[in-house]
């Protein structure tokens, strides 16, 4: 096994920091929160969390703060007993559950770091045909990750994928157990997905050519091969930022020397002007470093959202709606994958229900658009959409694909969190009817219990009033 080669300098720090933010690993009802002790003060303020200790004079309390789309924050505080109006405690079962969740949050990131370092990684050849490179692999019950990226990135990806699959199993329990690595199991269908994480766009394009593919999508799930392929540019971006960081350190060293020389100048306007120029130069470097950090965070976040998206396709196909149990239409598959790619993983479970603010803004603009090419896809067209409507084979197809993805996200969000149809018997009947080659419009109208035109009107109204926290605000 190759030794761990961590990213250097600023990039190493950023990578670890970003994983900490997103690893605060729970199943929370859409738009809701964990069940907590409730403490109300005489001032009227109410706090939710876990009572740590009560004495005749004070109450020690772990306040649990949860905002839609953000990791849970836990704040320890102490209230004087004379301040407290009332306390409503959880029962013993829910108290144990909340206590375990708080332990699993891992706010320091140490637990994830230990998992990253303890993974059993193995050497592997990456690629197809005659074009193969040295890489690493990691095997779990749900997937086999193979990558030619830097080891630190591969290990973090493996831990994240383990977390997201565990979270998916809690939110959408599997209908069948995964087949064991020796081929034994309850099903002849092999449910272990191969996930290929490619270190660069150049290698990604080469791999696509070797498979006879010509698409612009940054990742995809091949159901027939049960394989996810995803491109990453973190290694190249990290190397550039490291080089820039070294240049900045050299500039800062020169500034420090110039400050030393400036101190020898006599007091007065000239000396003050020199110090101001040097201070401005230092601030400019700090500003650029901050922008670079944000670029890296966004790139890392995008990579893991992409992996979560494609992993959801694989999980849905292998464990929730495997072959013969229902025909999941492409719009639903893509819509749900987008919903879950931005979910927050906490304590091994999913917090969902919030609306991705970027997509929400785009939806509202599409609803207000007067030109067809900028509006949402009509539901009659979306329900009959073909797989190729979501594939970007050339630049001119991007707008069509973007509209289909956006409308699918909105519809999946509405059906899941407003209509509560995900996992329902009605949804199962709908999928079974589609599998029998049922009419996509007629079967959908049966699912929602109303004519398509009426449903679409309500659906658009919901999106117009939808807020980022998952609630709706009526005008």
Helices and strands as residue ranges (DSSP letters): H 9-23, E 37-41, E 46-54, E 58-65, E 73-80, G 81-83, E 84-88, H 92-104, H 110-118, E 122-128, E 131-139, E 143-147, H 151-171, E 193-198, H 201-210, E 219-222, E 227-231, H 234-262, H 269-315, I 316-320, H 330-341, E 344-346, E 349-351, H 357-368, G 372-374, H 379-382, G 387-390, G 395-397, H 398-413, I 414-418, H 425-435, H 440-448, H 452-465
